[in-house]
């Protein structure tokens, strides 16, 4: 057993840079029967809530297979956590900093070799997004603050993690780091007033945000930017996916098939190519295209039943961690939950964050007494669902504009012989302010063809888009949508729609 624990500890330590090894967690399912009976019952209920909606999905056989895979990966990671815990509720991850520091150093070194100017650009990694780097930086800070290891290792990791978090420019990761540090410090102090070190940390981050609003330091200046970085467009389109399959969802990992743009290709690292995606991307379904919100993601994939099952499990994990009072577990679980306000960090297989969450869940769940905590678990799950659903619900409210937008001119053909060469010309008059102008194509649900940021001074704005790639179908509905790009209400400010039909190409003359 000790040899098995050492192997899993090494696997977890090097998982941050080698997250492709995540499926090895399936091997831990052999210890599933050693979990306490209430935990096995909870995981069984969770599995049922994921598999039943899959039977009603548009691709039922594929959806059932993928739901089985995700459920097995989640259960396997929980089993890994149970194996690594010295006792129920403990978190012995002393080697975790090895893999985290490897990520930090590789990102910094590669960014320097590329000649990146950190005053104008954010940190870069070849197979991780800047947001992922920021979240991993937060994990390093939580590890340094709350893991009982020698001070030199903690200081080195804290320095590299803090630098990575800062240079990533990720606002969600910064918020998660602050929440995690606060919750962990309260747990360590037995829920007394935060320690002076925490207060100094909070003041330091507040100072960085203040400095960022007044400097040209690109990564830091983003910390004072309250825009959604285009997430309102994604949330709007995910809601159309939910409306198309309200009870079953589209199936696990299949949301990308509904969000993928026909105009450009987006990889897991956010690289874009204007020539479209290779065929195997479409065959794979582009599962890295996500809803950027945990509640929307789960509902779009598995409907209300699957969403209820996930949040019941999350409620159990949260109650177990709360009662266990383990600082690192509370900081990490709480912080990662916060990132799901505008991201999806619990999905597995993923870029380590989901794996870490469910392994930590495995260290906490065995100590939970479900019979006495059942009501608390349900209420906590309901609270988490409401809290994580709030950002899209609040952000997509119709805005209050000083004047109604006006569409002066629209040239948009209703027929086309080539869906790879479509042209639209529009002239708009918008109230002063920043906006996103999005062209959507809709069949059973909607996806963005192209999104452009514009800033209006009250004068007419011209949109001239040529050689647009539409979906290769006989008929589709196009939408021209205007979203505000600042403020609290970022829903559709104005829209117009029309139908485009594909006509046979004219025969060529010999």
N, C-alpha and C positions, 0 to 999 in steps of 0.2 A: 504493500500500500504506500509506503514512504517513497519508493522509487516512482510509482505512478504519480504521486503528488509533485515530485521534483520535475518530472517530465512536463506535466501540465503547467507548472510554474514557469519553466523555460519557454514553453509555447506561448503563454500569455505575455511574457516579457518581450518577446520579439515579434509579437503580432502587430504592433503599431506600424512598422515599416513593411511587414510581410503579411498584410491582411488577407492575401489570397489563401493563406493557410486556415482561414476561419472554418471551412467545412470539416476540418479534422475534429471539431467539437462533437460531431456525430458519434465518434468512438466512445464518448463518455456516456452515451445512453445505456451502456451495459450496467451502469450503476443506478439506473432509474429506480429499480425496486428498493434501493437502500434509502430513498427519500422518505420522509414521514408520510403516512397515509393521507393526511389532509392536503399536503402539497401535491401528491400524485392526483388526488381528486380534483384539485384546482386546475392543474395542467390538463387533465382529461376534459374538464368543462371548457377550457380555453380551446382545445383542439376541436371539439364539437362545434363551437361557434365560428371557427374558421372554415371547417369543411362543409358544413351545411349550406352556407351561401354560395360556395364554389360550385355546388351541384346545379345552381340556377344561373350561373354566369353565362355570358355569350359563348364561351369556349369551355364547357363543363369539364371535359376530360383533362385538358391542360390545366384548368384552374384547380381541380382537385389535386393533381400532381404537385403543382407549385405550392398550394396551401399545405400539403403534407410536408414538403421540403422546409418551408419556413417554420412550421410548427415544430418539426424535428430539430431544426437548428436552434430554436429558442430553448427547447427542453434540454438539448445537449449542453448548451452554454450554462444553463441553470445547474445541471449536474456537475459541470466543471467547477462552478463556484462552491457547491456543496462539498466536493472533494478537497478543495484547497483550504476551506475553513478549518482551523484547528479545533474550533468548537462553534456551535451555532451562533451566528452574529459576528464572528471575528473576521478580519480582513487582512490576511498576511500576504501582501504583494510587494516584498522588498526589492524585487528585481525589475519592477515595471519601468523604472526610470531608464533602464538600458535601451529599450526600444524607443521610448519617447525622446531621449536625447539624440538617438540616431536620426529621428525624423527632423528635429530642430536643426542639427548640424548640417544634414544634407540639404535642407531648404535654404539655409543661410549661405552655404558654400556654393550651391548651384546658382543662386540669385546673384552672388558676387561674380562668379565666372561668366554669367551672361551680361555683366556690366550694368545691372539694374541700379538706377538711382533711387534710393529709398525716399528721397524727398518728393519724388513724382510718381513712384510706382509701388505696388504692394508686393509682399513676399511671394515667391513662386516655388512650386514643386512640380516635378514632371507628372506625378499621378495622384496628386491631392489638390483639392480646391483651396483657395485662401480661407474660406470659411472653416474647412476641416482643420487646417493648420491652426486657426484661432482656437477652435474647440480643444484640440490636443494641447495647445498652450495652457488653456484653463485646467485641463486634467493634470498637467505637470505642476501647476501652482497648488492644486488641492493635495497632490501627493506630497509635495515639499512641506506644506503647512501641517498636515495631519498624519503622516506616516512616521512611525517610530524607527528611524534609521539615523546613521551618523550625520552630524551637521555638515561636513564638507559635501557629501552627496546631495543633501537637501539644498544647500546654497547654490551649488552648480546647476542643479535642475531648475531651481526657482529663477536663476538668472537667464538661462536659455529659454525656459518656458515663458517668462515675462516678455522677453524680447520678441519671441515668435508671436505671442498674442498681440503685442503692440504693432509689429510690422505687418501682420495679416490684415489689420484694419477692419476686423470683423466685429460689428457692434453687438450681434447676438451672443458671440462668444464672450465678449467683455461683460455683458449683463449676466451671463451664466456664471462667469468667474466670480463676480461680486456676490451673487446669491449663494453660490457654493461656499465661499469663504465665510460669509455671514452665518449660514446655517451650521457649518462645521465648527466655527468658533463658539457659537451658542451651545452646541452639543458638548464640546470639550469643557466648557465652563459650567456645565450642568444648568444651562439655560439662564445664566446670569448675564449681566451687561457685557457686551463684547469687549475683548481685551484691547489695551492701547495699541498693540501691533495691528489689529484689524482696523481700528479707527484710522491709523496712519495710512494703511493700504487704501482704504476707501477715499481718504483725502487725496492721496497720490493719483488715483484714477480720475477723480473729479478734476484735479488740476490738469491732467493730460487732456481731458475733454475740453476744458476751458482754453488750453493752449491750442488745441487742434482747430477750434473755431476761429482762431486768429492767426494761423500760420499757413504756410504752403506745404507742410509736411503731409503728403497725400494720405498715408495710412492713418496718421493721428487725426487729420482734419475730418475723416469720415466718422469719427466717434461723435461729432456734434451734428451729423447729418441725420435727420429724422425721417427721410424718405424710405419707401419700401423697396427701392431698387428694382421696380418692375414686378414685384410679387402680386400687386393687385390684378395684373393681367392674367397671371397664372391662376390665382384664386378664382377669378371670374370664369375662366375656362374649365377649371376642375368642377365648379358647380354645374356646368352644363353636362359634364360626364356623369355626375351624381344624378342629375335629372333624367338622363337617358337610361340608367340602370339603378333606380332608387332602392331596391330591396336586395339585390345580389351583389352589386358592384361589378367591376370588369374582371376581377380576379387578381390574386397577388402578382406583383411585378408587371402587370399589364397596363398600368396607367400610362406608361410611356407611349404605347401604341395609339393613344388618343391625344397626346400632347405634342408629339413629334411634328416639327414644322416641315412642310414640303419645300420650304425655301432654303433652309440652312441646316447644317448638321451640328448637333451639340453632343460632345462626348462627356464622359464622367468627370473630366477635368476642365470643362467649360470651353474647350477649344471650338471654334466655329469655322466652317468652310462653306463658302457660298456655292459650291458645286453639288450640294446634297450629300446624303449619307450613302455609304456602300450598301449593297444588297444585304449583307449579313447583319448589318445593324438593324435593318427592318425585320429580318427573320428573328433576331434575338428579342425584339420588342423594346429596345432602349430602356431598360428598367431603371437607369440612372436619372431619367426625367421624373421628377417628384413634385408633390403638391406644395412643398415648403410649409407644411403645417400637419401635425400628427393626426388631428381629428379629420381633416379633409382627406388626407392620404388613406386612412383606414376605411372611411365611409365609401370612398370612391372604389376601393378594392374589394370590400367585403360587406358593404351595406350596414344597416343598423345592428344586425345580430353580431357580425364580426367586430364592429366597433364596441359594442357593449362587452363582448368577451375580452377584448384587449384592455379596456379601461378597468374592468373588474380585476384583471391580473395586475395592472399598474397600481390599483388601489391597495391590493394585498402587499405588493413590494414596498409601497410608501409607508403603510402602517407598520410593517415589520421593521423597516429601517428606523422609523421614528421611535419605536419602542426599544430598539437595540442601542440607540444613542452612540453609535460608532461614528466618530467625526468624519473620517474619509468616506465611508459609505454614504452618509447623509449628504455630504458636500457634493459628491460625484453624482449620485442618483438625483438629487434635487437640481443640481446645475444642468445635467443633461435633459431633464424634463423641461426646464426653462427654454433650452435651445429649440425645442419642438414648437414653440410659438410661431417661429418663422423658418423652420427647417425640419428635416426628418433624420434624426440621429439615432433612432432606435431600430431602424431596419437592419435585418441580417439576411444574407451576408452583406457587410458594409465596410466602411473604412475605419474599423476598430471601435468607434464610439458605441455602436449598437452591441458589439460583442462584450465590451467592458460593462455596459449597463446590465446585461443579462447574467454575466458572471457574478457581478456584485449582487444582483437579485438572488442568485443561488446561495450566496453566503448569508443572506438575511432571512429568506423564507422559511428554512427549517425551524427557526425559533418562534415562528408565529403560531399562536393557538387560535385556529380559525373559528372554533365554536364560540369562544368568548369575544372574538374580534369581528364576527361576520357583519354586524351592522356598521362598524367603523370602516370596514373594507368597502362596503357598498357605497357609503356616503363619500368616502375619499375618492373612489373611482368616479362618482358623479361630479364631484367638485373638479377633478382634473379634466374631465371631458368638457365641462362648462368653461374652465379657464383657458384651455387650449383651443376651444372653438371661438373664443372671443375676438382674437385679432381679425380673422376674415369677416366675421359678422359685423364688427364695428367699422372696419376699413372700407367695406364695399357699400356703405350707405351712400345714397345720392348726395352729391355735394351741393352746398349753397353758393352759387356764383353771383357776382355783382350784376351780370347781364347774361341773357341766354346766348349760347353759341349759335352761330349762323353758318350754314353751308351755302356759299355763294355760287360755286361751280363744281360740278362732278362729272367727269368723263370716266365711265366704267362700262365697257361693252358687256352686253348680256349674252353674247355667244363668242366662242373662241375655237379655232381649229387646233391650237396647240396650247395645252395647259402649262407648258414650260415657258411661255412667252406672253404674259399678260401685263397690261399697262393700266394704271389708274392715275388720274390727275384730279386734284381737288383744291379748291380755295376755301379757306375757313377764316372766320372772324371769331376770336375767342377773347374773353376777358383777360386782362393782364395776369401773367403768372406762368409757371412751368406745367407742361402737360405731356402725356404719352399718347401718341396717335397710333392705333393698332388696326391692322387689317386682319380679320379673322376669316377662316373658311370653315363652314359648318356642314356636316352631314348628319349623323346621329348625335354628335356633340361638336364642340367648336375647338379649334386650335389656332394659334397665331401664325400668320404667314410672315408678317414683318411688323416690328414695333419701332417707332422713332420718337425720341425725346424732342420736344419743341418748346420754345419760350415765346410767349405772346406779349407784345407791348400794346395790344389793342388794335393793331393793324392787321390786314389780311395776311394769312400764312398760306404758302403754296406747298402742296404735297405732290411730288412728281416721282412716281415709282414705276420703273420699267423692268422688263424681263423677269417678272415675278413668276415663281413656280407655284401652281395650284395643285390640288389633289388630282390624280389621273382618273377621274370618274366622269360619268356622263352629265351629272348635274350636281351643283353645290350652291349653297347660299353664302355670299360674302357679306361681311359686316365691317363698316368703318366706325371704330369706337374711339371716343375721346375720354381719357382718364386724367384727372388732376394728378400732379406729381409732388404735391406738398399739402400739408394739412391733415386733419383727422378723418375727413370724409373723402375717400378716394375711389368711390364707385363711378359708374359710367355717367359722364356729364352730358353726352350727346351721342347719338348713333344714327346710322342709316344702313339699310340692307337692300340687297338685290340678288337675283338668281342668275347664275352663269351656267349655260349649257354648252357642252362640247359638240361641235359640228364636224362632220367628216371633212377631212382635208381635200382641197380641190385637186383634181388629177393634174399631173404635170404634163406639159405639152412636149412631145418628142422633138 
